[in-house]
Amino acid sequence: MILFPTFLNAATNSKKLTQKSVIVLTSEKPLNTPRLYQGILLSKEDIKEMIKEQFTLYGISNQIPTALKVAECESSFSINANNGISFGIFQYTKPTWKQFGYGDIFNPQSQIIITSKIVKKEGWKRWDCWRMMQ
């Protein structure tokens, strides 16, 4: 059992999370590699669900398969991914984050929201992994 507070709006164990939620995760199977953000434990599956939810809410559910492939390629769904130049799930550089992002560059919710907005407007051309998949 894992107990932690969250501010993220994501689906975990089929329950909607809100800003004041406290989550108790129980699972017969182990969580995928956990990702910590400000003390919040997120599994790879949690991050996938966040991506699916945001892309659906933003009206681009047809882009979910690509989003999942790009996130896997760019960071293996690691919210703490950092190669010294690019950061987070979708590997934003600081200049790009300054242009489009808001808040903490490692915030998974912010990364997913900004990615959905960019993809809806421009497509995937900004992501190296997407270009390699073509």
C-alpha positions as CSV (number, residue, x, y, z in Angstrom):
1,M,0.0,0.0,0.0
2,I,1.3,3.5,-0.9
3,L,-0.2,6.6,0.6
4,F,0.5,10.0,-0.8
5,P,-1.3,13.4,-1.4
6,T,-1.6,14.7,-4.9
7,F,-2.6,17.8,-6.9
8,L,-2.7,16.0,-10.2
9,N,-5.9,15.3,-12.0
10,A,-5.3,11.8,-13.3
11,A,-7.0,8.4,-13.1
12,T,-5.4,5.9,-10.8
13,N,-7.1,2.6,-9.8
14,S,-10.2,3.9,-11.6
15,K,-10.7,6.8,-9.1
16,K,-10.6,10.4,-10.1
17,L,-7.9,12.4,-8.2
18,T,-8.4,16.0,-7.2
19,Q,-6.2,18.6,-5.7
20,K,-7.1,17.5,-2.1
21,S,-7.1,13.8,-2.7
22,V,-5.1,11.3,-0.7
23,I,-4.4,8.2,-2.7
24,V,-4.1,4.7,-1.3
25,L,-2.8,2.4,-4.0
26,T,-3.1,-1.3,-3.4
27,S,-2.0,-3.6,-6.1
28,E,-1.5,-7.3,-6.5
29,K,1.0,-6.6,-9.2
30,P,4.0,-4.3,-8.6
31,L,3.8,-0.7,-10.0
32,N,6.0,0.0,-13.0
33,T,9.1,2.0,-12.3
34,P,7.9,4.7,-10.0
35,R,8.4,8.4,-10.8
36,L,8.6,10.9,-8.0
37,Y,7.5,14.5,-8.4
38,Q,7.6,16.6,-5.2
39,G,7.1,13.5,-3.1
40,I,4.3,12.2,-5.3
41,L,4.8,8.7,-6.6
42,L,3.6,8.1,-10.2
43,S,3.9,4.9,-12.1
44,K,4.4,4.6,-15.8
45,E,0.8,3.6,-16.1
46,D,-0.3,6.8,-14.2
47,I,1.6,8.9,-16.6
48,K,0.1,7.1,-19.6
49,E,-3.4,7.7,-18.2
50,M,-2.6,11.4,-17.7
51,I,-1.5,11.6,-21.3
52,K,-4.7,9.8,-22.5
53,E,-6.9,12.0,-20.4
54,Q,-5.4,15.3,-21.5
55,F,-5.2,14.5,-25.2
56,T,-8.9,13.4,-25.1
57,L,-9.9,16.5,-23.2
58,Y,-8.0,18.7,-25.7
59,G,-9.8,17.0,-28.7
60,I,-6.8,15.2,-30.1
61,S,-7.5,11.6,-28.9
62,N,-6.3,10.4,-32.3
63,Q,-2.8,11.5,-31.3
64,I,-2.7,9.4,-28.1
65,P,-0.8,6.5,-29.7
66,T,1.9,8.9,-31.0
67,A,2.1,10.7,-27.7
68,L,2.7,7.5,-25.9
69,K,5.4,6.4,-28.4
70,V,7.1,9.9,-28.2
71,A,7.0,9.9,-24.4
72,E,8.5,6.4,-24.3
73,C,11.2,7.3,-26.8
74,E,12.1,10.7,-25.3
75,S,12.1,9.8,-21.6
76,S,10.8,6.3,-21.0
77,F,8.0,8.2,-19.2
78,S,10.4,9.5,-16.6
79,I,9.2,12.8,-15.3
80,N,12.7,13.4,-14.0
81,A,14.5,12.8,-17.3
82,N,17.3,15.2,-17.7
83,N,20.1,15.0,-20.3
84,G,21.5,18.5,-19.4
85,I,19.7,20.1,-22.3
86,S,16.2,18.7,-22.3
87,F,13.9,17.9,-19.4
88,G,10.9,15.9,-18.3
89,I,8.5,13.4,-20.0
90,F,8.6,15.2,-23.4
91,Q,12.1,16.5,-23.1
92,Y,11.6,20.3,-23.3
93,T,14.6,22.6,-23.6
94,K,14.6,25.6,-21.4
95,P,14.1,28.1,-24.2
96,T,11.1,26.1,-25.6
97,W,9.7,25.8,-22.0
98,K,10.1,29.5,-21.6
99,Q,8.1,30.1,-24.8
100,F,5.3,27.6,-24.3
101,G,5.5,26.2,-20.7
102,Y,4.6,27.4,-17.3
103,G,5.7,26.5,-13.8
104,D,8.2,23.7,-13.1
105,I,9.7,22.1,-16.3
106,F,9.5,18.7,-14.5
107,N,5.8,19.0,-13.6
108,P,4.3,16.1,-15.5
109,Q,0.8,17.7,-15.7
110,S,2.3,20.9,-17.2
111,Q,4.4,18.9,-19.7
112,I,1.4,17.0,-20.9
113,I,-0.8,20.0,-21.2
114,I,1.8,22.0,-23.1
115,T,2.5,19.1,-25.4
116,S,-1.2,18.7,-26.2
117,K,-1.5,22.4,-27.1
118,I,1.6,22.3,-29.3
119,V,0.6,19.1,-31.0
120,K,-2.9,20.5,-31.7
121,K,-1.4,23.6,-33.3
122,E,1.8,22.3,-35.0
123,G,1.8,18.5,-34.9
124,W,4.9,16.6,-33.7
125,K,7.6,18.2,-35.8
126,R,9.4,19.6,-32.7
127,W,10.2,16.1,-31.3
128,D,13.3,14.3,-32.5
129,C,11.8,10.9,-31.6
130,W,8.7,11.6,-33.8
131,R,11.0,12.5,-36.7
132,M,12.9,9.3,-36.2
133,M,9.7,7.3,-36.3
134,Q,8.8,8.7,-39.7
